[in-house]
Amino acid sequence: MSVFASLVEHIADLLQPLFGPSAAAAAIIAFTALVRLLVHPLSRAAARGQKARSALQPRIAELRRKHGKNPEKLQKAVLELHAEEKVSPLSGCLPSLLQLPAFFLLYHLFSSGTIGGEPNALLGHRLLDAPLGHRWADALGDGGMLGGAGLVYLGLFAVVAVVAYFSYRLSRRMTEASAAMAGAGTGGADPRVPGAAAMGGVMKVMPFMSFFTLVTVAVVPLAAALYVVTSTTWSVVERSVLYR
């Protein structure tokens, strides 16, 4: 924790001439961008995997027709097909999972009063009038919705709403395209196919995931909320480019 706190403080010092009192907030955004850049190769691989899985759907449909009455043989044939083409049914989950440690680091860093036995100096940093260690409930208790901190959260909520709208549209297009290919001639994704049930559930929930970000932003420290908003915005732009 102390090493991570020093990293944030160092980035904030570098950005101080440009962002003044909000340098720590800018440092969190820069840190988020760095994390996303490190994960980007995996995101590209996940996009290639998604396209490869889509390309396999006609062959999987043929296997369903061939082994439809023998579920064990169907599962084995589909697994062999995935292995032959080097495609993982759940490879797209890895980029999201690898970002969780960074989020939890920020969450604990700005929820702790002390770091290494010393007072947590990062809690004194702000984004405009909103302390980075406070939550939305604290903003409501300190000036209300139209107070300085409340307006910062209103701005974040507005950004999340816009990003969620575009993410919803993008996810719906991806879901409909995948469902059309996966269910062609079968009436829907076949639960006997390895990974089909899990992916079907993910694809159904995906269009609504961005709206859950609003809840997350409201209940976590502002520093962690900045990470979530920046990462979510990055995801929408990245997906729109990689999945076009």
C-alpha positions in Angstrom: 0.0 0.0 0.0 2.8 2.5 0.9 4.5 1.8 -2.4 1.3 2.4 -4.3 0.6 5.5 -2.3 4.1 6.8 -3.2 3.5 6.1 -6.9 0.2 8.1 -6.8 1.9 11.0 -4.9 4.8 11.0 -7.4 2.5 11.2 -10.4 0.5 13.9 -8.7 3.7 15.9 -8.1 4.5 15.6 -11.8 1.0 16.8 -12.8 0.8 19.6 -10.2 1.9 22.4 -12.6 -1.0 21.5 -14.9 -3.8 20.6 -12.6 -3.0 22.3 -9.3 -5.1 21.1 -6.3 -6.7 18.4 -8.5 -3.3 16.9 -9.5 -4.0 13.7 -7.5 -7.3 13.2 -9.3 -5.5 13.6 -12.6 -2.8 11.1 -11.4 -5.6 8.6 -10.8 -6.9 9.1 -14.3 -3.4 8.8 -15.7 -2.8 5.6 -13.6 -6.1 4.2 -14.9 -5.0 4.9 -18.5 -1.7 3.2 -17.8 -3.5 0.1 -16.5 -5.7 0.0 -19.5 -2.7 0.3 -21.8 -1.0 -2.6 -20.1 -4.2 -4.7 -20.5 -4.9 -3.6 -24.1 -3.0 -6.5 -25.7 -5.3 -8.9 -23.9 -8.3 -6.8 -25.0 -7.1 -7.1 -28.6 -6.7 -10.9 -28.1 -10.2 -11.1 -26.6 -11.6 -9.2 -29.6 -9.8 -11.6 -32.0 -11.2 -14.5 -29.9 -14.7 -13.1 -30.2 -14.4 -12.8 -33.9 -13.0 -16.3 -34.1 -15.8 -17.7 -32.0 -18.3 -16.0 -34.3 -16.6 -17.5 -37.4 -16.9 -21.0 -35.8 -20.6 -20.8 -35.3 -21.5 -22.4 -38.7 -19.2 -25.3 -38.0 -20.7 -25.7 -34.5 -24.1 -25.7 -35.9 -23.0 -28.5 -38.2 -21.8 -30.4 -35.2 -25.1 -29.9 -33.5 -26.9 -31.4 -36.5 -24.4 -34.3 -36.6 -24.3 -35.1 -32.9 -27.6 -33.6 -31.7 -28.7 -36.9 -30.1 -25.4 -37.6 -28.4 -24.6 -34.7 -25.9 -21.3 -36.2 -24.8 -20.1 -36.6 -28.4 -21.2 -33.1 -29.2 -19.3 -31.6 -26.3 -16.2 -33.5 -27.1 -16.4 -32.5 -30.8 -16.9 -28.8 -29.9 -14.0 -28.9 -27.4 -11.8 -30.4 -30.1 -12.8 -27.7 -32.5 -11.9 -24.9 -30.1 -8.6 -26.6 -29.3 -7.9 -27.0 -33.1 -8.6 -23.3 -33.7 -7.0 -22.2 -30.5 -10.1 -20.4 -29.3 -11.2 -20.2 -25.7 -15.0 -19.8 -25.0 -14.3 -17.5 -22.1 -11.2 -15.6 -23.1 -13.0 -12.3 -23.1 -13.3 -12.3 -19.3 -9.5 -12.0 -18.7 -9.0 -8.3 -19.3 -11.8 -7.3 -16.9 -10.5 -9.7 -14.2 -7.0 -8.3 -14.4 -8.2 -4.8 -13.7 -9.8 -5.7 -10.4 -6.6 -5.5 -8.3 -6.0 -1.9 -9.4 -9.5 -0.9 -8.4 -9.3 -2.6 -5.0 -5.9 -1.0 -4.4 -7.4 2.5 -5.0 -10.5 1.6 -2.9 -8.4 0.6 0.1 -5.9 3.3 -0.4 -8.5 6.0 -0.1 -10.5 4.2 2.6 -7.6 4.0 5.0 -6.8 6.7 7.5 -3.2 5.5 7.9 -0.6 3.9 5.6 2.4 2.2 7.1 1.5 3.7 10.5 1.5 7.3 9.1 -1.5 9.5 8.4 -2.8 9.0 4.8 -1.8 12.3 3.1 -3.7 11.3 0.0 -7.0 11.8 1.8 -6.3 15.6 1.8 -6.4 15.7 -2.0 -9.5 16.8 -3.9 -11.2 16.9 -7.3 -12.3 20.6 -7.3 -14.4 20.8 -4.1 -14.8 17.0 -3.5 -12.2 15.1 -1.3 -11.0 12.0 -3.0 -11.6 9.9 0.1 -15.3 10.9 0.4 -18.3 9.2 -1.0 -21.5 10.6 -2.5 -23.2 10.4 0.9 -20.5 12.7 2.3 -21.1 15.1 -0.5 -24.8 15.2 0.2 -24.1 15.9 3.8 -21.7 18.7 2.9 -23.7 21.2 0.9 -26.2 18.9 -0.7 -26.7 18.0 -4.3 -25.9 21.5 -5.5 -22.9 22.1 -3.2 -19.4 22.0 -4.5 -18.8 18.3 -3.9 -22.4 17.5 -5.0 -21.8 19.1 -8.4 -18.6 17.1 -8.9 -20.7 13.9 -8.4 -23.4 15.3 -10.7 -20.8 15.7 -13.4 -19.5 12.1 -12.9 -23.1 10.8 -13.0 -23.7 12.7 -16.3 -20.5 11.2 -17.8 -21.5 7.7 -16.7 -25.0 8.1 -18.1 -23.6 9.1 -21.5 -21.0 6.3 -21.5 -23.6 3.8 -20.4 -25.9 4.8 -23.2 -23.3 4.2 -25.9 -22.1 1.0 -24.1 -25.6 -0.3 -24.1 -26.1 0.3 -27.8 -22.7 -1.3 -28.6 -23.4 -4.3 -26.4 -26.9 -4.8 -27.8 -25.4 -4.9 -31.3 -22.8 -7.4 -30.3 -25.3 -9.5 -28.4 -27.8 -9.6 -31.3 -25.1 -10.5 -33.8 -23.7 -13.2 -31.6 -27.1 -14.6 -30.8 -28.1 -14.6 -34.4 -25.0 -16.7 -35.3 -25.1 -18.9 -32.3 -28.8 -19.7 -32.7 -28.9 -20.0 -36.4 -31.0 -23.1 -37.2 -31.1 -24.2 -33.5 -33.5 -21.9 -31.8 -30.8 -20.4 -29.6 -27.5 -21.2 -28.0 -27.3 -24.9 -27.2 -26.5 -25.5 -23.5 -24.8 -28.8 -24.4 -22.1 -26.8 -26.2 -19.1 -26.1 -23.8 -19.2 -22.5 -22.6 -22.5 -21.8 -24.3 -24.6 -21.4 -21.1 -22.0 -19.2 -19.5 -21.5 -17.0 -22.6 -25.3 -16.8 -23.0 -25.7 -15.5 -19.5 -22.8 -13.0 -20.0 -24.3 -11.7 -23.3 -27.7 -11.2 -21.7 -26.3 -9.2 -18.8 -23.7 -7.3 -20.8 -26.0 -4.6 -22.2 -26.9 -3.6 -18.6 -23.5 -3.7 -16.9 -22.6 -0.1 -17.6 -25.7 1.1 -15.7 -24.4 -0.7 -12.6 -21.5 1.7 -12.8 -23.8 4.5 -11.5 -24.3 2.5 -8.3 -20.6 1.8 -7.9 -19.7 5.5 -8.3 -22.2 6.4 -5.6 -20.9 4.0 -2.9 -17.1 3.9 -3.3 -14.5 6.7 -2.5 -14.3 9.4 -5.2 -10.8 8.2 -6.1 -12.1 4.7 -6.9 -15.1 6.2 -8.7 -12.7 8.1 -11.0 -11.0 4.8 -11.8 -14.3 3.2 -12.6 -15.5 6.1 -14.8 -12.2 6.4 -16.7 -12.0 2.7 -17.2 -15.6 2.4 -18.4 -15.1 5.2 -20.8 -11.9 3.6 -22.1 -13.8 0.3 -22.5 -16.5 1.8 -24.7 -14.0 3.5 -27.0 -11.8 0.4 -27.2 -14.7 -2.0 -27.9 -16.1 0.3 -30.6 -12.7 0.2 -32.3 -11.9 -3.4 -31.8 -15.3 -4.9 -32.6 -16.2 -2.8 -35.6 
